[in-house]
Amino acid sequence: MLRWLIVTFLALLLISWVRPWLEKLGLGKLPGDLHFKIFGREWFIPLSSTLLLSFVLSVLTKWL
């Protein structure tokens, strides 16, 4: 269980770092991706994009 939490956290962190590039591809604007502002700081939680990217990566790894 702890391993999955760490993997999920790292995936969210990675997606947050490459967010500008992913937005050009249309990711980060899917329904389920959360954008909100708290205490003057903008937060982004890409739930749908994370699921989509992990599905694509799992399909790619099964084919390779």
N, C-alpha and C positions, 0 to 999 in steps of 0.2 A: 504494500500500500504506500509506504513511504517513497519507494522508488518511482511510482507513478506520479506522486505529487511533485517530486523533484523534476521529472521529465516534463510535466505540464508547466511548471514554473519556468524552466529553461526555454521551452517552446514559446511561451508568452513573451519572455524577455527578448528572444531572438526576433520574433515578429515585430515587437515594438521598435527594435533598432532598424529594421529594414522596412519600416512602415511607409516612408515616402516612396520607395521604389515599388512596393506592393500596391499602393494607391494608384499609381500609373497603370497598373495591370487590372484595376477594378476591385482588388481585394481590400478589405478594410472598410468597405461601404456596403457590405452585405447586411441583410436583416439579422439581427442577433449580435452584431458588433456594437459594443457600447462606447459611446463618447459622452463624457460629462465633465463639468467643471466644479471643483470643490476647493474652497479657500484660495481662489485665484489661480489654480493650476489645472490644466486640462489633463484628464485621464482617458486612456483608451484601453479597452479590454476586448480583444478580437476573438470572441468565442466562435462565431461561425467560420471565420477565416482559418482559425486553428483546426477546426474539424475538417474543413475542406482540404487544407494542406496535408494533414496527417492521412487522410484518405488517399490523396494522390500519391504521397510518398509510400504508403503501404502497397498500393497497386504496382508502383514502379519497382519496389524491392522484390515483389513476388515474380515479376516478369524477368528480372535480371538474375 
